[in-house]
Amino acid sequence: MKALLFINGEPPKALPDYRDYGIIACTDGAFHYLKEMGFPLSKLDFVSGDFDSHSGADEPIYHEKFIHTPDQNKTDFDKALEILCNRGVTSVAVFGASGGEMDHFLGNLTVAFRHKNHLNIRFFDNHSEYFFVENDTLLSGVKGRMISIYPFPSAEKVTTDGLNWELSSESLSMTNSLSTRNFAVKDSVRIQYLSGNILLFIGDKYL
């Protein structure tokens, strides 16, 4: 089952089509921007968090959807993903992970990394989409788009086909060698690597 999750980063400029998802949820901090953007709050299956960002006092009719998760050892994003897992979700589209305070953004990436073996998590923001990729990944419909291959924290023997600057069995690491701000010259791009982890960013048109 696919889920749509809004968290408390930079709001999307345009709201996605919620009809494509089996479960729709948000963290407490995202509740207020969804309301301001005119999102149909009745479509939310739950609102979770410690409610330090938003009490929901102005929307009492939705209180039955609130799930209080006060554990301060986990972020609201982490706790929302756990709820979704318990409800049988296997794929999550996340909006609002980036923007604002960058420590939150980095924390969100770390949370996604911890969940990546049992959840297919794909982030969307106003500039790009990004997600952890399998060892052999084929992208379609990406010609002309910015492609950044970010090791998390390292990836060995990375090879690509379809990029302007190809990689051939390269070793990448956060502290040594990255492959960012590349772009696709083919409609289909293949990325392979032997070991490690890659966080892939697909951006807007590069040229």
C-alpha positions as CSV (number, residue, x, y, z in Angstrom):
1,M,0.0,0.0,0.0
2,K,1.2,3.5,-0.8
3,A,1.1,6.4,1.7
4,L,1.3,10.2,1.3
5,L,3.1,11.9,4.3
6,F,3.6,15.6,4.9
7,I,6.2,16.7,7.5
8,N,7.2,20.0,8.9
9,G,9.8,21.4,6.4
10,E,9.3,23.7,3.4
11,P,5.7,23.3,2.2
12,P,5.3,22.1,-1.4
13,K,4.4,24.9,-3.9
14,A,1.7,22.6,-5.3
15,L,-0.1,19.8,-3.5
16,P,0.1,16.3,-5.0
17,D,-3.0,14.4,-6.0
18,Y,-4.0,12.6,-2.8
19,R,-6.3,10.2,-4.7
20,D,-3.2,8.1,-5.7
21,Y,-2.6,7.0,-2.1
22,G,-4.2,4.5,0.2
23,I,-3.2,6.4,3.4
24,I,-2.7,10.1,3.9
25,A,-1.0,11.5,7.0
26,C,0.9,14.4,8.3
27,T,2.9,15.3,11.4
28,D,1.6,18.0,13.7
29,G,3.9,20.7,12.3
30,A,2.6,20.1,8.7
31,F,-1.0,20.3,9.8
32,H,-1.1,24.1,9.8
33,Y,0.4,24.6,6.3
34,L,-2.0,22.0,4.8
35,K,-4.9,24.0,6.3
36,E,-3.5,27.2,4.9
37,M,-3.1,25.6,1.4
38,G,-6.6,24.4,1.4
39,F,-5.9,20.7,1.6
40,P,-9.0,18.7,2.4
41,L,-8.2,17.9,6.0
42,S,-11.0,15.4,6.2
43,K,-8.9,13.1,3.9
44,L,-6.2,12.8,6.5
45,D,-6.1,9.3,8.1
46,F,-4.0,10.6,11.0
47,V,-2.0,13.5,12.4
48,S,0.9,12.3,14.6
49,G,3.6,14.0,16.7
50,D,4.3,15.4,20.1
51,F,2.1,18.4,19.2
52,D,4.8,20.9,20.2
53,S,4.5,22.5,16.8
54,H,0.7,22.6,16.5
55,S,-2.0,21.7,19.1
56,G,-4.9,21.5,16.6
57,A,-7.0,23.4,19.1
58,D,-8.6,25.3,16.2
59,E,-9.7,22.1,14.5
60,P,-11.4,20.1,17.2
61,I,-13.4,18.1,14.6
62,Y,-10.2,16.4,13.6
63,H,-9.1,15.5,17.1
64,E,-10.1,11.8,16.6
65,K,-7.4,11.6,13.9
66,F,-4.6,12.8,16.3
67,I,-2.1,10.3,17.5
68,H,0.1,11.6,20.3
69,T,3.7,10.3,20.1
70,P,5.6,11.9,22.9
71,D,8.8,9.8,22.6
72,Q,11.6,12.5,22.5
73,N,14.2,9.9,21.5
74,K,12.7,9.8,18.0
75,T,11.7,12.5,15.5
76,D,8.1,13.0,14.5
77,F,9.0,11.7,11.0
78,D,10.5,8.5,12.4
79,K,7.4,7.9,14.5
80,A,5.0,8.6,11.6
81,L,6.9,6.0,9.5
82,E,6.5,3.5,12.3
83,I,2.7,4.1,12.3
84,L,2.6,3.6,8.6
85,C,4.6,0.4,8.8
86,N,2.2,-0.9,11.4
87,R,-0.7,-0.2,9.0
88,G,0.8,-2.2,6.2
89,V,2.3,0.5,4.1
90,T,5.3,-0.4,1.9
91,S,5.8,2.8,-0.1
92,V,5.8,6.4,1.2
93,A,5.9,9.7,-0.8
94,V,7.2,12.4,1.6
95,F,6.7,16.1,1.2
96,G,8.3,18.7,3.5
97,A,11.5,17.0,4.4
98,S,13.8,19.8,3.3
99,G,14.0,23.5,3.7
100,G,14.1,25.4,7.0
101,E,16.6,24.2,9.5
102,M,19.2,22.0,7.8
103,D,19.8,19.7,10.8
104,H,16.2,18.6,10.4
105,F,16.8,17.8,6.8
106,L,19.9,15.8,7.6
107,G,18.0,14.0,10.4
108,N,15.2,13.1,7.9
109,L,17.7,11.5,5.6
110,T,19.1,9.5,8.4
111,V,15.7,8.3,9.4
112,A,14.9,7.3,5.8
113,F,18.2,5.4,5.7
114,R,17.2,3.4,8.8
115,H,13.8,2.5,7.3
116,K,15.0,1.8,3.7
117,N,15.0,-2.0,3.9
118,H,11.3,-2.2,4.7
119,L,9.9,1.0,3.2
120,N,10.3,2.5,-0.2
121,I,10.6,6.2,0.7
122,R,10.7,8.8,-1.9
123,F,11.1,12.5,-1.0
124,F,9.7,15.4,-3.1
125,D,10.5,19.1,-2.6
126,N,10.3,22.2,-4.8
127,H,13.5,21.4,-6.5
128,S,14.0,17.7,-6.8
129,E,13.0,14.2,-5.8
130,Y,15.4,11.9,-4.0
131,F,15.6,8.4,-2.6
132,F,17.9,5.6,-1.8
133,V,18.5,3.3,-4.8
134,E,19.1,-0.4,-5.3
135,N,22.4,-1.8,-6.5
136,D,21.1,-1.9,-10.1
137,T,18.6,1.0,-10.8
138,L,17.1,2.0,-14.1
139,L,15.6,5.5,-14.4
140,S,13.2,6.5,-17.2
141,G,12.1,9.8,-18.6
142,V,15.0,11.7,-17.2
143,K,16.8,13.2,-20.3
144,G,18.0,16.7,-19.5
145,R,17.4,16.5,-15.8
146,M,20.0,17.0,-13.1
147,I,21.2,13.8,-11.6
148,S,23.3,13.7,-8.4
149,I,24.7,10.5,-7.0
150,Y,25.4,11.0,-3.3
151,P,27.2,8.2,-1.4
152,F,25.7,7.6,2.0
153,P,28.4,7.4,3.4
154,S,30.2,5.5,0.6
155,A,29.6,3.4,-2.4
156,E,32.0,1.1,-4.3
157,K,32.4,0.4,-8.0
158,V,29.8,2.8,-9.2
159,T,29.0,2.6,-12.9
160,T,26.6,4.7,-14.9
161,D,25.1,4.7,-18.4
162,G,23.2,7.7,-19.8
163,L,24.9,10.6,-17.9
164,N,27.0,13.5,-19.4
165,W,29.9,12.6,-17.1
166,E,29.9,8.8,-16.8
167,L,31.3,6.8,-13.9
168,S,33.1,3.6,-14.5
169,S,33.6,1.4,-11.4
170,E,34.3,4.5,-9.3
171,S,34.6,4.6,-5.5
172,L,32.6,7.4,-3.9
173,S,32.4,8.7,-0.3
174,M,31.1,11.7,1.6
175,T,34.6,12.7,2.6
176,N,36.5,12.1,-0.6
177,S,34.6,11.9,-3.9
178,L,31.0,12.8,-4.9
179,S,29.2,12.8,-8.2
180,T,26.7,15.7,-8.0
181,R,25.3,18.2,-10.5
182,N,25.5,15.7,-13.4
183,F,22.8,15.5,-15.9
184,A,21.1,12.8,-18.1
185,V,21.9,12.8,-21.8
186,K,19.6,9.8,-22.4
187,D,15.9,9.2,-21.6
188,S,16.9,6.2,-19.6
189,V,19.8,6.1,-17.1
190,R,21.3,3.1,-15.4
191,I,23.2,3.2,-12.2
192,Q,25.0,0.2,-10.7
193,Y,27.2,-0.2,-7.7
194,L,28.7,-3.2,-5.9
195,S,28.4,-2.2,-2.2
196,G,27.5,0.7,0.1
197,N,24.5,3.0,-0.3
198,I,23.5,5.8,-2.7
199,L,21.1,8.6,-2.2
200,L,20.0,9.7,-5.7
201,F,18.7,13.2,-6.5
202,I,16.7,13.9,-9.7
203,G,16.3,17.6,-10.2
204,D,14.8,20.0,-12.7
205,K,16.1,20.4,-16.2
206,Y,19.8,21.0,-16.1
207,L,20.0,23.1,-19.2
